[in-house]
Amino acid sequence: MGERGRLRVFLGAAPGVGKTFAMLDEAHRRAERGTDVVVAVVETHGRERTAAALEGLEVMPRQRSTHRGVEFDELDLEGVLRRAPEVAVVDELAHTNVPGAKNPKRWQDVAELLAAGIDVVSTVNIQHLESLNDVVEHITGVRQRETVPDEVLRRAEQVQLVDMTPEALQRRLSHGNVYASTKVDAALSNYFRLGNLTALRELALLWLADRVDEGLERYRAQQGIDAPWPARERVVVALTGGAEGDTLVRRAARLAGRGAGGELHAVHVASADGLVRSSPVLLAQQRALAETLGGTYHQVVGEDVAQSLLEFATGLNASQIVVGASRHGRLSALFRRSVGDGVVRGSGAIDVLVVTHDQHPEGLRLPRRARAALSPSRRLLGWLVALGGPAVLTALLLALPPQDLSTDLMPFLVVVVAAALTGGVWPALGAALLGSLLVNWFFTVPLHQLTIAQPANAAALGVFLLVAVAVSGTVDRAARRSQDAARSRAETEALSVLTRTALVAAHPLDEALEHTRQTFAVDAVSLLERDDAASPWRLVAAAGDPACGAPADADAEVVVEDTVCLALRGRLISADDRRVLVAFAGQLAALRQRQRLRAEAAQVRRLEEGDAVRGALLTAVSHDLRTPLATLKASVDSLRATDIELSAAERAELLASVGGSADRLQGLIDDLLDLTRVRSGVVEPRMVVVGLDEVVDLAVAGLDVPGLDVSGREGARLSVDVPADLPPVCTDPGLLQRVVANLVQNAQRHGGGAGPGAAAPARVEVVASVSVDDGRRQVRLLVVDHGRGLAGAAKERAFTPFQRLGDRSGAGLGLGLAVARGLAEAVGGHLVAEDTPGGGLTMVLDLPLAGHAHVLVPDEAARPVREEEV
């Protein structure tokens, strides 16, 4: 297979900015350079300059297609593939092809051209991007029915914005350069208002800025550039779980909002050096606040809070970091560097904002990590306290008036405790030993000798040494246990977030993998799966890039039950982290199993539903189609018989029987086809404004039910009361006629008096009026019968296909109500069944009034809508 073609898209900020003209200009430039260029399809929309731009280019013939009696010119995909040019010009990427074409959408045609190695130059407007569809509808009030997935444009090699100021575009419309003069006023007062055009332009600029940013990130990754390039304002705010978090998030949001496209990222570093008083409740509140302000929340695990925060910000290409002012006391600051200081020292090109807050004086203490040995800086500080503290204290005591020995020993005990807090056991023992020697030399009689004259002084020094050793050991163990508790809490919090993700996330496996990637600060996390121990691994899901295709490609992996493997790429995992990683892998394997079980359960449900429908269809068809076929065959055989002499009356009766059986077969087949159309979603209503009385009259006039009298006289089987002065409704008249006819026939069939032995004909009433539901006016049509009715849940089951619910007439497949509800919903109505007072069943059909739904004028209803028609 040859090299895949390249796609270039001219993105219009709004219709009429000149993207098609720009595309043709690009085609001329390429043709002048000797490139084989053909115009596969271009929509000029009657614009003279656009049509003139086609001159000098080879234009491919279009494919003629007919839909509902109207001919359309579409892209000849097969013709372009046979021609195989170097570059194909394909206008209107979001265009919907005429039904019956090879692909429903033009962007799918373009995908085939690209797969064949043909470069494509195309156009699309910003309002046709799938991700912006609801935003554009909210802004303009017009829902775009033709959309293109964002991924199509993301895969394009080049996306060029074709822009124009809203005032200039309005002038173009006024001069008749975009639409015909008859449409200019309507366009300017509706879709092309100044506010709409400004909003669409901003959407285009922001969307394209995101794509440019993605390209910048790819370039930095390819070139191995670790330093941030803050091309846009990305603000990272550090959350500790303290009460000051709300202040920091709001300040960071203001910074991010100063420029268009600014991003807010809140991050909490959960680690063994995390804050002891971190509140999960406050963190959850701050996360909700950040998301409310348009930001995102992240949680990572790291040994050093400041370093982890800087790594996260650098990887995000952040421009600013917001941290709270240190809450350590002055004494604590002498021995411990705050997170803010660490971030400032290592920030490099990233700006750091230290925010003061009311919670500053509280003072939170960081727990120490329980490891085999403290960090070198901690040990060095401990020895400085152990060696320098006794010396400084001795000089101070010598400058004071002489005290008794017990008083002199107390300050030395404080130094021992300080050495234990900073450096652990060994610096504390050193401080105790040095302190005892200094006390013996300077403060114990005889002075300046390492001898003790009084037994009480010897006992005091001995007790001092014992107390110093006991206190230093206790303090050291307590600090290590506190560090262990902080580490365990951080691990538990990370696991709890994973569990919550599995329970409430829309895509639990993908979001759990992303949470795992952020927690362990790696580049990519991949979930691999295989059928058995001898089968090759296959990638199931991944977060980050590049994903691992096998455990051998990973820097760390955890195999679960020989068939599931969690692979991490980006850094080696420590033994402590690996223990947590095993728990994560178990959770992810369970998520994968649940995902598989859900898929299997959904498949089983689909198969069960399909089997039920097929079984009901076979039962109904075998019974209901056989009866009219048997009657038809018997009548035809009698007419063809040569040994039987038939009178004119008998022949007429047999012919009537043939016609009735054929009509019945036609009705059964129509119901089956209608049900298929409704369930497959291919019903295409053409909504127009019409009076309900006209629709009901046509529906009743078309009924051909034996014994049905629609004369309206006393004792008639059908009574119609639909006032002509009702407000018009927005509907498809043809489809609504089918709904009304099915409801009336169902009421006549099940309302009593239809079968043999019925006591008296039952009266069917059709009544319409205006109703108000939840403050919304609508037209309500009632089809009332006074028969047996249906109890409880049977009223809803009546709308299930192939349900007869006691009908023994054999007059149908049980599809009438199912088809009626499907067609009613297709035209914007709502159909339910209710009890008739005094007995019977009432079908209630609510229809929207004209003006409460989108209406197509008759000439629009006959053709697909082009992407430029807004």
Secondary structure, 3 states (H helix, E strand, C coil): CCCCCCEEEEEECCCCCCHHHHHHHHHHHHHHCCCCEEEEECCCCCCHHHHHCCCCCEECCCEEEEECCEEEEECCHHHHHHHCCCEEEECCCCCECCCCCCCCEHHHHHHHHHHCCCEEEEEEEHHHEHHHHHHHHHHHCCCCCCCECHHHHHCCCEEEEECCCHHHHHHHHHCCCCCCHHHHHHHHHCCCCHHHHHHHHHHHHHHHHHHHHHHHHHHHHHHCCCCCCCCCCEEEEEECCCCCHHHHHHHHHHHHCCCCCCEEEEEEECCCCCCCCCCHHHHHHHHHHHHHCCCEEEEECCCCHHHHHHHHHHHCCCCEEEEECCCCCHHHHHHCCCHHHHHHHHCCCCEEEEECCCCHHHCCCCCCCCCCCCCHHHHHHHHHHHHHHHHHHHHHHHHCCCCCHHHHHHHHHHHHHHHHHHHCHHHHHHHHHHHHHHHHHHHCCCCCCCCCCCHHHHHHHHHHHHHHHHHHHHHHHHHHHHHHHHHHHHHHHHHHHHHHHHHHCCCHHHHHHHHHHHHCCCCEEEEEECCCCCCCCEEEEEEECCCCCCHHHCCEEEEECCCEEEEEECCCCCHHHHHHHHHHHHHHHHHHHHHHHHHHHHHHHHHHHHHHHHHHHHHHHHHHHHHHHHHHHHHHHHHHCCCCCCCHHHHHHHHHHHHHHHHHHHHHHHHHHHHHHHHHCCCCCCCEEECHHHHHHHHHHCCCCCCCCCCCCCCCCEEEECCCCCCCEEECHHHHHHHHHHHHHHHHHHCCCCCCCCCCCCCEEEEEEEEEECCEEEEEEEEECCCCCCCCCHHHHCCCCCCCCCCCCCCCCCCHHHHHHHHHHHCCCEEEEEECCCCCEEEEEEEEECCCCCCCCCCHHHCCCCCCCC
